[in-house]
Amino acid sequence: MSATTSDVDEADRLARVKLSCTIEPGDLRVTGLVSELGASKVLGHLEAAAEVEPH
């Protein structure tokens, strides 16, 4: 099943909203990652890292 352009745009938009609530606005490191990888992928990595239990 392939996603339509509107589905991808909506997913990216929602990921950017979640990131903006989590990350300091204007953080150039995150901005660079979002530009390079996409907002959905960056958010996915952050959520996965949050699920890892500290030792």
Secondary structure as GFF3:
##gff-version 3
##sequence-region A 1 55
A	DSSP	alpha_helix	5	22	.	.	.	ID=ss1
A	DSSP	alpha_helix	28	37	.	.	.	ID=ss2
A	DSSP	alpha_helix	39	51	.	.	.	ID=ss3
###
